[in-house]
Amino acid sequence: MKKSNEANEKESGFSTIFYDLFRSLKLTIFLLILLAILSIIGTLIAQNANPLEYIQRYGIGLYEVLNFFNLFDMYHSWWFSTILLLLMVNLVTCSLHRFPGVWRQVSHQPSTDGLEDSMLKALPYVEKVRAPSQAGAKLEEDVRSNLKKWFRNTRRMETESGVTLYSEKGRFSRLGVYITHSSLLIILIGGILGSLFGFRGHVQILEGETVNQVFLRIKDQEVPKPINFSVRCDDFNVTYYDLPGRKEKHVKEYTSLITILDNGKEVLKESVRVNHPLHYKGLAFYQSNYGAIHDITLGIQWVGKKEKAVFKVIEGATVPVPNTNNFIRVLKAEHEVHNFGEGVQVVLFKPNQEPRPFWLLKAFPKFDEQRKDEFILTFEGFTEKEYTGLSVTKDPGVWVVWIGCGLMIFGLIVSFFFSHQRVWVRIPKGSGGEIVLAGSVNKNRVGFEKSFGQLVERVRKKS
């Protein structure tokens, strides 16, 4: 029996420790600061970029460390969702801990005994005015009319010694902080929904081409994701600023004419511009970039052999090098590379070696010999095809977040611009005596003091 009691006490002790931890304001501040720092990191480190870009920027060693902690897709990581869940639990626990006391104040009804002398010591605002020699219904009606100018719902309580008029407003303003807490929970829930069930991808569509899938960057790979309709690029246009006297062109706007086909039928046609997306079935298509895709032909020749093989690579794609366990990725193709003519920048991936980019030049087929490898790569040429680049997002939690933001604005208005104000006016029966005015407010004391002072002055003039 003694051991059972000790176990229960230990379990109760752990529960109390965890409860005290999660209702701590310090934990709230810590989590908010942590989220702010992580958001800054997520801004400084480009999210869901090409792994080769990360390797070029940070090096292979730092890249592996950052990738291990999933800092390249941090907003979809398990630890970021865990921090959001901890903040939600913290907000709920803090609210539940303080809510009963606040609710008692909201639902509390004044005593039917009126304004007692014992209450005056606890009320912060108390004023006494000498009552006129003939106090009665006329004075009570004057006080009631004055109360209506600033307060409402006047309640009359009669005792043997006098009549107490009680009025209040803004009782439910005490719940403003809980409305704000609820809005934060809704926003966090919307963020988690978007993190778990949403995605951000991209697609490049050649003019006149139709696609039915987008590409998501997951870890180090471009993963295709089918969509249940097709997207066609009917036209793509770029307009430039007319700058007299300048040869270089500056892009003013680029627009894609996009058609949505569902079950083989055209259901929507719309121009997509920067910051003017197309929406269909929960997906948003944003104009993000444009350019030309190069279909590149590379050659490979083994050292000491005359035979030469050719293979094709789409710009940005990674393909195996023929007859090897190596892979090659074409980063970009240029019409002019430092006045040496056409060239392509490639990256060769070899087992247990750090990948490094290098150039291949069409006019210099032996340029790759300087690598001193067992084979020589050559650039044979390319064909160019223009494309429009669209960012594709799905965020099922976005409307939840907007609802939370609206509720937060309402909660902040209630919290900062309304207050729970209470006023008691005790009028003595018969002639002589004192009129006692008392009041209390939970915030905005300056505003209440002004209203209460004006009430006192009006009562004093009437007496």
Secondary structure as GFF3:
##gff-version 3
##sequence-region A 1 463
A	DSSP	alpha_helix	2	22	.	.	.	ID=ss1
A	DSSP	alpha_helix	25	44	.	.	.	ID=ss2
A	DSSP	alpha_helix	51	68	.	.	.	ID=ss3
A	DSSP	three_ten_helix	74	76	.	.	.	ID=ss4
A	DSSP	alpha_helix	78	107	.	.	.	ID=ss5
A	DSSP	alpha_helix	117	120	.	.	.	ID=ss6
A	DSSP	beta_strand	125	130	.	.	.	ID=ss7
A	DSSP	alpha_helix	137	150	.	.	.	ID=ss8
A	DSSP	beta_strand	152	158	.	.	.	ID=ss9
A	DSSP	beta_strand	162	169	.	.	.	ID=ss10
A	DSSP	three_ten_helix	171	175	.	.	.	ID=ss11
A	DSSP	alpha_helix	176	197	.	.	.	ID=ss12
A	DSSP	beta_strand	199	206	.	.	.	ID=ss13
A	DSSP	beta_strand	210	218	.	.	.	ID=ss14
A	DSSP	beta_strand	221	240	.	.	.	ID=ss15
A	DSSP	beta_strand	251	262	.	.	.	ID=ss16
A	DSSP	beta_strand	265	272	.	.	.	ID=ss17
A	DSSP	beta_strand	278	280	.	.	.	ID=ss18
A	DSSP	beta_strand	283	302	.	.	.	ID=ss19
A	DSSP	beta_strand	308	314	.	.	.	ID=ss20
A	DSSP	beta_strand	318	320	.	.	.	ID=ss21
A	DSSP	beta_strand	327	334	.	.	.	ID=ss22
A	DSSP	beta_strand	343	349	.	.	.	ID=ss23
A	DSSP	beta_strand	356	361	.	.	.	ID=ss24
A	DSSP	three_ten_helix	367	371	.	.	.	ID=ss25
A	DSSP	beta_strand	375	394	.	.	.	ID=ss26
A	DSSP	alpha_helix	398	417	.	.	.	ID=ss27
A	DSSP	beta_strand	421	428	.	.	.	ID=ss28
A	DSSP	beta_strand	434	441	.	.	.	ID=ss29
A	DSSP	alpha_helix	445	462	.	.	.	ID=ss30
###
